[in-house]
Amino acid sequence: MYKLLIADDHPLFREAICRVIRDGFEDAEVLETEDLESTLVLAQEQEDIDLILLDLNMPGVHGLSGLIQLRNEAPTIPVVIISAEQEKQVILQAVTYGAVGFITKSSPREQMTQAIAQILEGNIYLPSDIIRASGGSSRPARGEPTVTSRQLETLTRKQLQVLEHMTRGESNKMIAYHLEIAETTVKAHVSAILRKLGVHNRVQAILSASDIDFSVYHKRAPRLDD
């Protein structure tokens, strides 16, 4: 049974996300807070909380300050940002500061449920439609990892397929299902992708590949692992 904490100062939104959680995770215990102070107190009192869903705009929170305080004072509890914010750079910064994901409040119910499930399974969730958006500029944002054509050309066809599914925000389990391969095989491909792209984690890989036209590289990639 999961225990989740919704930290948001809007009662109607707390009620809405609570319904999403109860519909998707019938046995889940849902806690609620409406400001950062009570969120910090509850997080320290109940260390068995599986996930905190944190709004970026509520009393006591200024930008990512609430996330930073939670990571410092309750470091064992994962925190996902749930916000109306849709700036790519804010999402990147949130993950950099320790969030395990970022869910936009405009997401459909089914997408929210899938995002929460993915995070509870130990994966990071990013809104792929926003991450893949270029924002009208071909230049990467400051601090955003980049990947070269030469690095991409070192990937096999299957590794390219896995990377493409990663940029859609899919978990290893979802990628395994879509590509009809074992989840352990997906994990091996992910490790190889990180190594070849010169990045340290899954988020960096997703961000570095966010603007890639995969169709170009699929045609060139060797079939070494097909």
C-alpha positions in Angstrom: 0.0 0.0 0.0 1.4 3.4 -1.0 1.4 6.5 1.1 1.4 9.7 -0.9 1.4 13.3 0.3 -0.3 16.0 -1.8 1.2 19.4 -1.0 -0.9 22.1 -2.6 -2.8 25.1 -1.3 -5.8 24.8 -3.7 -8.5 22.5 -2.1 -10.1 21.8 -5.5 -6.9 20.6 -7.0 -6.0 18.5 -4.0 -9.4 16.9 -4.3 -8.9 16.3 -8.0 -5.5 14.7 -7.7 -6.7 12.7 -4.7 -9.4 11.2 -7.0 -6.7 10.4 -9.6 -4.6 8.6 -7.0 -7.5 6.6 -5.5 -8.8 5.6 -8.9 -5.4 4.4 -10.0 -4.1 3.0 -6.7 -7.1 1.8 -4.7 -5.2 0.9 -1.5 -3.2 4.1 -1.4 -3.2 6.3 1.7 -3.4 10.0 0.7 -2.2 12.8 3.0 -2.7 16.5 2.3 -1.0 19.8 3.3 -1.5 23.3 2.1 1.8 25.0 2.9 5.5 24.3 3.0 5.8 24.4 6.8 3.2 21.7 7.4 4.6 19.6 4.5 8.1 19.7 6.2 6.6 18.7 9.6 4.6 15.8 8.1 7.5 14.6 6.0 9.7 14.4 9.1 7.0 12.8 11.2 6.1 10.1 8.6 9.3 8.9 6.9 7.4 6.0 5.3 5.7 8.4 2.8 6.4 6.9 -0.7 6.0 10.1 -2.6 5.4 13.8 -2.1 3.5 15.7 -4.9 4.7 19.3 -4.5 3.2 22.4 -6.0 5.6 25.1 -6.9 3.3 27.9 -5.8 1.9 27.7 -2.3 2.6 29.5 1.0 6.2 29.2 2.0 7.4 28.2 -1.5 9.3 30.5 -3.8 10.2 28.8 -7.1 12.2 25.6 -6.3 13.0 26.6 -2.7 10.4 24.2 -1.3 11.9 21.3 -3.3 15.4 22.2 -2.0 14.2 22.3 1.6 12.4 19.0 1.3 15.4 17.3 -0.2 17.6 18.7 2.7 15.2 17.9 5.6 13.6 14.7 4.3 16.1 13.3 1.8 14.7 9.7 1.8 11.3 10.7 0.5 11.0 11.2 -3.3 9.4 14.4 -4.5 7.7 15.0 -7.8 6.8 18.5 -8.8 3.2 19.0 -9.9 2.6 22.4 -11.4 1.0 24.6 -14.0 4.5 25.7 -15.0 5.5 24.5 -18.5 8.9 26.1 -19.0 11.5 23.5 -20.1 14.3 25.1 -18.2 12.3 25.0 -14.9 11.6 21.3 -15.4 15.3 20.7 -16.0 16.3 22.7 -12.9 13.7 20.8 -10.8 15.3 17.4 -11.7 18.8 18.9 -11.2 17.7 19.8 -7.6 16.5 16.3 -6.9 12.9 15.9 -8.1 12.1 12.5 -9.4 9.7 13.9 -12.0 7.6 16.8 -13.2 3.9 16.5 -13.9 2.0 19.4 -15.4 -1.4 20.2 -14.0 -2.9 20.3 -17.4 -2.1 16.6 -18.0 -5.0 14.3 -18.7 -6.0 11.9 -15.8 -4.7 8.8 -17.5 -1.3 10.5 -18.2 -1.1 11.6 -14.5 -1.8 8.1 -13.3 0.8 6.6 -15.6 3.3 9.3 -14.5 2.7 8.5 -10.8 2.9 4.8 -11.5 6.2 5.2 -13.3 7.7 7.2 -10.5 6.5 4.7 -7.8 8.3 2.0 -9.8 11.5 3.9 -9.3 11.7 5.7 -12.7 11.9 9.4 -13.4 9.0 11.0 -15.3 9.3 14.0 -17.6 6.6 15.5 -19.8 8.0 14.4 -23.2 5.9 16.9 -25.2 7.6 19.8 -23.3 11.1 18.3 -23.2 11.0 17.7 -26.9 9.8 21.2 -27.7 12.6 23.4 -29.0 11.0 26.6 -27.9 11.8 28.2 -31.2 15.5 28.0 -30.8 18.0 25.4 -32.2 20.5 26.3 -29.5 20.4 24.2 -26.3 19.5 25.9 -23.0 22.3 26.9 -20.7 23.4 23.8 -18.7 21.5 21.4 -21.0 23.5 18.5 -22.2 24.1 18.1 -26.0 24.8 15.1 -28.2 26.8 15.1 -31.4 26.0 13.3 -34.7 29.1 11.2 -34.2 27.9 10.0 -30.8 24.5 9.1 -32.2 26.1 7.1 -35.0 27.8 4.8 -32.5 24.4 3.6 -31.3 22.9 0.4 -32.8 19.5 0.4 -34.3 17.9 -1.1 -31.1 19.7 1.4 -28.9 18.3 4.2 -31.0 14.8 2.7 -30.6 15.3 2.6 -26.9 16.5 6.1 -26.7 13.6 7.3 -28.8 11.1 5.7 -26.4 13.1 7.2 -23.5 12.5 10.7 -24.9 8.8 10.0 -24.8 9.0 9.6 -21.1 8.5 5.8 -21.1 9.8 3.5 -18.3 12.0 0.5 -19.0 8.9 -1.7 -18.6 7.0 0.2 -21.2 9.9 0.2 -23.6 10.3 -3.5 -23.2 6.6 -4.0 -24.0 6.6 -1.8 -27.0 9.9 -3.2 -28.5 8.9 -6.8 -27.4 12.2 -7.4 -25.6 13.1 -8.3 -22.0 13.2 -5.5 -19.4 16.8 -6.6 -18.5 17.7 -6.1 -22.2 16.3 -2.6 -22.0 18.4 -1.9 -18.9 21.5 -3.1 -20.8 20.7 -0.9 -23.7 20.1 2.1 -21.5 23.5 1.6 -19.8 25.2 1.4 -23.2 23.4 4.6 -24.4 24.5 6.6 -21.4 28.1 5.5 -21.9 28.1 6.2 -25.6 26.5 9.6 -25.3 28.8 10.6 -22.4 26.0 11.4 -19.9 25.6 10.3 -16.3 21.9 9.5 -16.0 18.6 8.9 -17.8 17.5 12.5 -17.5 20.6 13.9 -19.2 20.2 11.3 -22.0 16.6 12.4 -22.6 17.4 16.1 -22.6 20.4 15.7 -24.9 18.3 13.8 -27.4 15.1 15.9 -27.1 15.4 17.6 -30.6 16.7 14.6 -32.6 15.1 13.4 -35.8 15.4 9.7 -35.1 14.3 8.7 -38.6 17.6 10.0 -40.0 19.7 7.8 -37.7 17.5 4.7 -37.9 18.4 4.4 -41.5 22.2 4.5 -40.8 22.4 2.4 -37.6 23.8 -1.1 -37.8 21.6 -4.1 -36.9 24.1 -5.5 -34.4 21.5 -6.2 -31.8 18.4 -7.0 -33.9 
